């Protein structure tokens, strides 16, 4: 399984960052929008992958989520946990 199921939120400079693993992606978009609105900061969804090279179904999901986020003003950051 490329993603675990844990999330966290962090305000950083002008960004409100919601970090999530795959299972919580849609929830993460909502959280990013909510906390961005509350703080007035740019909402960011940081998706964390266990793989250095994102591909296949994981890449497709990232592309879908990126489009959805772009439509709502949420930046997307793809984070990896290790290099292969």
DRENLO-129194 format. One record per atom (N, C-alpha, C, O, CB): residue number from 1; residue in three letters; chain; atom name; x negated, y, z. Coordinates in steps of 0.1 Angstrom, whole numbers, plus 2048, in hexadecimal, padded with zeros to 3 digits. Glycine has a CB too. Layout:
k_r_c_a_east_north_up
NUM_ala_A_CA_X_Y_Z
...
END
This chain:
k_r_c_a_east_north_up
1_unk_A_N_7F8_7F4_800
1_unk_A_CA_800_800_800
1_unk_A_C_7F7_80C_800
1_unk_A_O_7EF_80E_809
1_unk_A_CB_80A_800_80C
2_unk_A_N_7F9_815_7F6
2_unk_A_CA_7F0_821_7F5
2_unk_A_C_7F2_82B_7FF
2_unk_A_O_7E9_833_802
2_unk_A_CB_7F1_827_7E8
3_unk_A_N_7FE_82C_805
3_unk_A_CA_801_837_80F
3_unk_A_C_805_831_81C
3_unk_A_O_80B_826_81D
3_unk_A_CB_80C_840_809
4_unk_A_N_802_838_827
4_unk_A_CA_807_834_834
4_unk_A_C_813_83D_837
4_unk_A_O_817_845_82E
4_unk_A_CB_7FC_836_83F
5_unk_A_N_819_83C_842
5_unk_A_CA_825_843_845
5_unk_A_C_824_84C_851
5_unk_A_O_829_84A_85C
5_unk_A_CB_831_83A_847
6_unk_A_N_81C_857_850
6_unk_A_CA_81A_861_85A
6_unk_A_C_81A_86E_854
6_unk_A_O_814_870_849
6_unk_A_CB_80D_85D_863
7_unk_A_N_81F_878_85A
7_unk_A_CA_81E_886_855
7_unk_A_C_81A_890_860
7_unk_A_O_81B_88D_86B
7_unk_A_CB_82B_88A_84E
8_unk_A_N_815_89B_85B
8_unk_A_CA_812_8A6_864
8_unk_A_C_813_8B3_85D
8_unk_A_O_813_8B4_851
8_unk_A_CB_804_8A4_86B
9_unk_A_N_815_8BE_865
9_unk_A_CA_816_8CB_85F
9_unk_A_C_80C_8D4_865
9_unk_A_O_808_8D3_871
9_unk_A_CB_825_8D1_862
10_unk_A_N_807_8DE_85D
10_unk_A_CA_7FD_8E7_862
10_unk_A_C_7FE_8F4_85B
10_unk_A_O_7FE_8F4_84E
10_unk_A_CB_7EE_8E1_861
11_unk_A_N_7FE_8FF_862
11_unk_A_CA_7FD_90C_85C
11_unk_A_C_7EE_910_85A
11_unk_A_O_7E6_90E_863
11_unk_A_CB_804_917_865
12_unk_A_N_7EB_915_84F
12_unk_A_CA_7DD_918_84C
12_unk_A_C_7DD_925_843
12_unk_A_O_7E2_924_838
12_unk_A_CB_7D6_90C_844
13_unk_A_N_7D7_92F_848
13_unk_A_CA_7D6_93C_841
13_unk_A_C_7E4_940_83B
13_unk_A_O_7ED_942_843
13_unk_A_CB_7CC_93B_836
14_unk_A_N_7E5_940_82E
14_unk_A_CA_7F2_944_828
14_unk_A_C_7FA_938_824
14_unk_A_O_804_93A_81C
14_unk_A_CB_7EF_94D_81C
15_unk_A_N_7F6_92C_828
15_unk_A_CA_7FD_920_824
15_unk_A_C_804_919_830
15_unk_A_O_7FE_919_83B
15_unk_A_CB_7F4_916_81D
16_unk_A_N_80F_913_82D
16_unk_A_CA_816_90A_837
16_unk_A_C_815_8FC_831
16_unk_A_O_81C_8FA_827
16_unk_A_CB_825_90F_83A
17_unk_A_N_80C_8F4_836
17_unk_A_CA_809_8E7_830
17_unk_A_C_810_8DC_837
17_unk_A_O_80F_8DA_843
17_unk_A_CB_7FA_8E4_830
18_unk_A_N_818_8D4_82F
18_unk_A_CA_81F_8C8_834
18_unk_A_C_817_8BC_82D
18_unk_A_O_817_8BB_821
18_unk_A_CB_82E_8C8_830
19_unk_A_N_811_8B4_835
19_unk_A_CA_80A_8A9_830
19_unk_A_C_812_89C_832
19_unk_A_O_817_899_83D
19_unk_A_CB_7FC_8A7_837
20_unk_A_N_813_894_827
20_unk_A_CA_81B_888_828
20_unk_A_C_815_87D_820
20_unk_A_O_80E_87F_816
20_unk_A_CB_82A_88B_824
21_unk_A_N_819_871_823
21_unk_A_CA_816_865_81B
21_unk_A_C_822_862_813
21_unk_A_O_82D_868_815
21_unk_A_CB_812_859_824
22_unk_A_N_821_85A_809
22_unk_A_CA_82B_857_7FF
22_unk_A_C_839_855_804
22_unk_A_O_842_85B_7FE
22_unk_A_CB_827_84B_7F7
23_unk_A_N_83B_84D_80E
23_unk_A_CA_849_84A_813
23_unk_A_C_850_856_817
23_unk_A_O_85D_856_817
23_unk_A_CB_848_840_81E
24_unk_A_N_849_861_81B
24_unk_A_CA_850_86D_820
24_unk_A_C_84F_879_816
24_unk_A_O_851_884_81A
24_unk_A_CB_849_871_82D
25_unk_A_N_84D_876_809
25_unk_A_CA_84B_881_800
25_unk_A_C_857_88A_7FF
25_unk_A_O_855_896_800
25_unk_A_CB_848_87B_7F2
26_unk_A_N_863_885_7FD
26_unk_A_CA_86E_88E_7FC
26_unk_A_C_871_896_809
26_unk_A_O_874_8A1_809
26_unk_A_CB_87B_886_7F8
27_unk_A_N_86F_88F_814
27_unk_A_CA_871_895_821
27_unk_A_C_866_8A0_822
27_unk_A_O_869_8AB_827
27_unk_A_CB_86F_88B_82D
28_unk_A_N_85A_89E_81D
28_unk_A_CA_84F_8A7_81E
28_unk_A_C_852_8B4_816
28_unk_A_O_84E_8BF_81A
28_unk_A_CB_842_8A1_819
29_unk_A_N_858_8B2_80B
29_unk_A_CA_85C_8BE_803
29_unk_A_C_866_8C7_80B
29_unk_A_O_864_8D3_80B
29_unk_A_CB_863_8BA_7F5
30_unk_A_N_86F_8C1_811
30_unk_A_CA_879_8C9_819
30_unk_A_C_872_8CF_825
30_unk_A_O_875_8DB_828
30_unk_A_CB_884_8C0_81F
31_unk_A_N_869_8C8_82C
31_unk_A_CA_861_8CE_837
31_unk_A_C_859_8D9_832
31_unk_A_O_858_8E4_839
31_unk_A_CB_859_8C3_83D
32_unk_A_N_852_8D8_827
32_unk_A_CA_849_8E3_822
32_unk_A_C_852_8EF_81F
32_unk_A_O_84E_8FA_823
32_unk_A_CB_842_8DE_815
33_unk_A_N_85D_8ED_819
33_unk_A_CA_866_8F9_816
33_unk_A_C_86B_8FF_823
33_unk_A_O_86B_90B_824
33_unk_A_CB_872_8F4_80D
34_unk_A_N_86F_8F7_82C
34_unk_A_CA_875_8FC_839
34_unk_A_C_86A_904_840
34_unk_A_O_86D_90F_844
34_unk_A_CB_879_8F0_841
35_unk_A_N_85E_8FE_843
35_unk_A_CA_854_905_84A
35_unk_A_C_84E_911_843
35_unk_A_O_84B_91B_849
35_unk_A_CB_849_8FC_84E
36_unk_A_N_84E_910_836
36_unk_A_CA_849_91C_82E
36_unk_A_C_853_927_82F
36_unk_A_O_84F_933_831
36_unk_A_CB_848_918_81F
37_unk_A_N_860_924_82F
37_unk_A_CA_86A_92F_831
37_unk_A_C_869_935_83F
37_unk_A_O_86A_941_841
37_unk_A_CB_878_929_82E
38_unk_A_N_868_92C_849
38_unk_A_CA_867_931_857
38_unk_A_C_85B_93A_859
38_unk_A_O_85C_944_861
38_unk_A_CB_866_926_860
39_unk_A_N_850_937_853
39_unk_A_CA_843_93E_856
39_unk_A_C_840_949_84C
39_unk_A_O_838_952_84E
39_unk_A_CB_838_935_856
40_unk_A_N_847_948_840
40_unk_A_CA_844_952_835
40_unk_A_C_837_94F_82E
40_unk_A_O_832_957_826
40_unk_A_CB_843_960_83B
41_unk_A_N_832_943_830
41_unk_A_CA_826_93E_829
41_unk_A_C_829_936_81D
41_unk_A_O_834_931_81C
41_unk_A_CB_81D_937_833
42_unk_A_N_81F_934_814
42_unk_A_CA_821_92C_808
42_unk_A_C_823_91D_80D
42_unk_A_O_81A_918_813
42_unk_A_CB_815_92D_7FF
43_unk_A_N_82E_917_809
43_unk_A_CA_82F_908_80D
43_unk_A_C_826_900_804
43_unk_A_O_825_901_7F8
43_unk_A_CB_83E_904_80C
44_unk_A_N_820_8F6_80B
44_unk_A_CA_817_8EC_804
44_unk_A_C_81B_8DE_808
44_unk_A_O_81D_8DC_814
44_unk_A_CB_808_8F0_806
45_unk_A_N_81C_8D5_7FF
45_unk_A_CA_81E_8C7_802
45_unk_A_C_810_8C0_7FF
45_unk_A_O_80D_8BF_7F3
45_unk_A_CB_82A_8C0_7FB
46_unk_A_N_809_8BB_809
46_unk_A_CA_7FD_8B4_806
46_unk_A_C_800_8A5_807
46_unk_A_O_803_8A0_812
46_unk_A_CB_7F2_8B8_811
47_unk_A_N_7FF_89E_7FC
47_unk_A_CA_801_890_7FB
47_unk_A_C_7F4_888_7FD
47_unk_A_O_7EA_88B_7F6
47_unk_A_CB_808_88C_7EE
48_unk_A_N_7F4_87F_806
48_unk_A_CA_7E8_877_809
48_unk_A_C_7E8_869_803
48_unk_A_O_7F2_862_805
48_unk_A_CB_7E6_877_818
49_unk_A_N_7DE_866_7FC
49_unk_A_CA_7DC_859_7F6
49_unk_A_C_7D1_851_7FC
49_unk_A_O_7C7_857_7FF
49_unk_A_CB_7DB_85A_7E7
50_unk_A_N_7D2_844_7FD
50_unk_A_CA_7C7_83C_801
50_unk_A_C_7BD_839_7F6
50_unk_A_O_7B2_834_7F9
50_unk_A_CB_7CC_82F_807
51_unk_A_N_7C0_83D_7EA
51_unk_A_CA_7B8_83B_7DF
51_unk_A_C_7B1_847_7DA
51_unk_A_O_7B7_852_7D9
51_unk_A_CB_7C0_834_7D3
52_unk_A_N_7A5_846_7D5
52_unk_A_CA_79E_852_7D0
52_unk_A_C_7A3_855_7C2
52_unk_A_O_7A5_861_7BF
52_unk_A_CB_78F_84F_7CF
53_unk_A_N_7A5_84B_7BA
53_unk_A_CA_7AB_84D_7AC
53_unk_A_C_7BA_84A_7AC
53_unk_A_O_7BD_83E_7AD
53_unk_A_CB_7A3_844_7A2
54_unk_A_N_7C2_854_7AB
54_unk_A_CA_7D0_852_7AC
54_unk_A_C_7D5_84F_79D
54_unk_A_O_7D1_855_794
54_unk_A_CB_7D8_85F_7B1
55_unk_A_N_7DC_844_79C
55_unk_A_CA_7E1_83F_78F
55_unk_A_C_7ED_837_790
55_unk_A_O_7F2_835_79B
55_unk_A_CB_7D6_837_788
56_unk_A_N_7F3_833_785
56_unk_A_CA_7FE_82A_785
56_unk_A_C_80B_831_78B
56_unk_A_O_80E_83D_789
56_unk_A_CB_7FC_81E_78C
57_unk_A_N_812_829_792
57_unk_A_CA_81E_82E_799
57_unk_A_C_81C_839_7A2
57_unk_A_O_824_842_7A3
57_unk_A_CB_825_822_7A0
58_unk_A_N_811_839_7A9
58_unk_A_CA_80D_844_7B2
58_unk_A_C_80B_851_7AA
58_unk_A_O_810_85C_7AE
58_unk_A_CB_800_841_7BA
59_unk_A_N_805_850_79E
59_unk_A_CA_803_85C_796
59_unk_A_C_811_861_791
59_unk_A_O_813_86D_790
59_unk_A_CB_7FA_859_78A
60_unk_A_N_819_858_78D
60_unk_A_CA_827_85C_788
60_unk_A_C_82E_863_793
60_unk_A_O_835_86D_791
60_unk_A_CB_82E_850_783
61_unk_A_N_82E_85E_79F
61_unk_A_CA_835_864_7AA
61_unk_A_C_82F_872_7AD
61_unk_A_O_836_87B_7B0
61_unk_A_CB_834_85B_7B7
62_unk_A_N_822_873_7AD
62_unk_A_CA_81B_880_7AF
62_unk_A_C_820_88A_7A4
62_unk_A_O_822_896_7A7
62_unk_A_CB_80C_87F_7AE
63_unk_A_N_821_886_798
63_unk_A_CA_825_88F_78D
63_unk_A_C_834_893_78F
63_unk_A_O_837_89F_78D
63_unk_A_CB_823_888_77F
64_unk_A_N_83C_88A_793
64_unk_A_CA_84A_88D_796
64_unk_A_C_84B_897_7A1
64_unk_A_O_852_8A1_7A0
64_unk_A_CB_852_880_799
65_unk_A_N_845_894_7AC
65_unk_A_CA_845_89D_7B8
65_unk_A_C_83F_8AB_7B5
65_unk_A_O_844_8B5_7B9
65_unk_A_CB_83E_896_7C4
66_unk_A_N_835_8AB_7AD
66_unk_A_CA_82F_8B8_7A9
66_unk_A_C_838_8C0_7A1
66_unk_A_O_839_8CC_7A4
66_unk_A_CB_822_8B5_7A1
67_unk_A_N_840_8BA_798
67_unk_A_CA_84A_8C2_790
67_unk_A_C_855_8C7_799
67_unk_A_O_85A_8D2_798
67_unk_A_CB_84F_8B9_785
68_unk_A_N_85A_8BE_7A2
68_unk_A_CA_864_8C2_7AB
68_unk_A_C_860_8CD_7B4
68_unk_A_O_867_8D7_7B7
68_unk_A_CB_869_8B6_7B4
69_unk_A_N_854_8CC_7BA
69_unk_A_CA_84F_8D7_7C2
69_unk_A_C_84D_8E4_7BB
69_unk_A_O_850_8EE_7C0
69_unk_A_CB_841_8D2_7C8
70_unk_A_N_848_8E3_7AF
70_unk_A_CA_845_8EF_7A7
70_unk_A_C_853_8F7_7A5
70_unk_A_O_853_903_7A5
70_unk_A_CB_83F_8EC_799
71_unk_A_N_85D_8EF_7A3
71_unk_A_CA_86B_8F5_7A0
71_unk_A_C_870_8FC_7AD
71_unk_A_O_878_905_7AC
71_unk_A_CB_875_8EA_79C
72_unk_A_N_86A_8F9_7B9
72_unk_A_CA_86E_8FF_7C5
72_unk_A_C_863_908_7CC
72_unk_A_O_865_90B_7D8
72_unk_A_CB_873_8F5_7CE
73_unk_A_N_859_90A_7C5
73_unk_A_CA_84E_913_7CA
73_unk_A_C_845_90D_7D5
73_unk_A_O_83F_914_7DD
73_unk_A_CB_854_91F_7D0
74_unk_A_N_844_8FF_7D5
74_unk_A_CA_83C_8F8_7DE
74_unk_A_C_82F_8F3_7D7
74_unk_A_O_830_8ED_7CC
74_unk_A_CB_843_8EC_7E5
75_unk_A_N_823_8F7_7DC
75_unk_A_CA_817_8F2_7D6
75_unk_A_C_815_8E3_7DA
75_unk_A_O_81A_8DF_7E5
75_unk_A_CB_80B_8FA_7DB
76_unk_A_N_80E_8DB_7D2
76_unk_A_CA_80B_8CE_7D5
76_unk_A_C_7FC_8CC_7D5
76_unk_A_O_7F6_8CF_7CB
76_unk_A_CB_812_8C4_7CB
77_unk_A_N_7F7_8C6_7E0
77_unk_A_CA_7E9_8C2_7E0
77_unk_A_C_7E9_8B3_7E1
77_unk_A_O_7F0_8AD_7E9
77_unk_A_CB_7E2_8C9_7EC
78_unk_A_N_7E0_8AC_7D9
78_unk_A_CA_7DE_89E_7DA
78_unk_A_C_7D1_89B_7E2
78_unk_A_O_7C7_8A0_7DE
78_unk_A_CB_7DE_897_7CC
79_unk_A_N_7D2_894_7ED
79_unk_A_CA_7C7_892_7F5
79_unk_A_C_7C4_883_7F5
79_unk_A_O_7CD_87A_7F5
79_unk_A_CB_7C9_896_804
80_unk_A_N_7B7_87F_7F5
80_unk_A_CA_7B4_871_7F5
80_unk_A_C_7AC_86E_802
80_unk_A_O_7A5_877_808
80_unk_A_CB_7AB_86D_7E9
81_unk_A_N_7AD_862_807
81_unk_A_CA_7A7_85F_814
81_unk_A_C_798_859_813
81_unk_A_O_791_859_81C
81_unk_A_CB_7AF_855_81B
82_unk_A_N_795_855_807
82_unk_A_CA_787_850_805
82_unk_A_C_783_84F_7F6
82_unk_A_O_78C_84F_7ED
82_unk_A_CB_786_841_80B
83_unk_A_N_777_84E_7F4
83_unk_A_CA_772_84D_7E6
83_unk_A_C_76F_83E_7E3
83_unk_A_O_76C_836_7EC
83_unk_A_CB_764_855_7E4
84_unk_A_N_772_83A_7D7
84_unk_A_CA_770_82C_7D3
84_unk_A_C_763_82B_7CA
84_unk_A_O_760_820_7C6
84_unk_A_CB_77C_827_7CC
END
